[in-house]
Amino acid sequence: MRKCNTPKPGSQAAKSEKSSKQKMPEGSWKCEKCNNINYPFRTKCNRQNCGADKPSESNKSPSESSDENNQ
């Protein structure tokens, strides 16, 4: 048998692949102030020392559309 102390292939590579392949949920938004990616349910950036409001790019407010239909 040969002993070279080389780690088994895949033991460390698998961990690094998982961390590098972070999937953003659909509807995630980028903070205009610090470029942090935030989950769709957040209304403010969650990056420490930022807290900027979510940009209002989408004009799909449920309250506005229901008001228009009632009139």
C-alpha positions, 0 to 999 in steps of 0.5 A: 500500500502507498501512503501519501496522506492526500485527502480523499477526493470529494471530501472537501470539494463537496463542501465548497461547491455547496457554499458557492452555489447559493440559490436565490429565492424567486423575487429576491431583490438587490439593495441599491445602497450596498448591493446585498441580495435580500429575500423577497419577504424583507422590506429593508436590507438585512446587511449590518449597518445598512438597513436601506428600504427595499426599492419600489421597482415593481408597481404591483401593489395589491392595495392599489390594484384592488382600489382601481377595481372598486372605482 
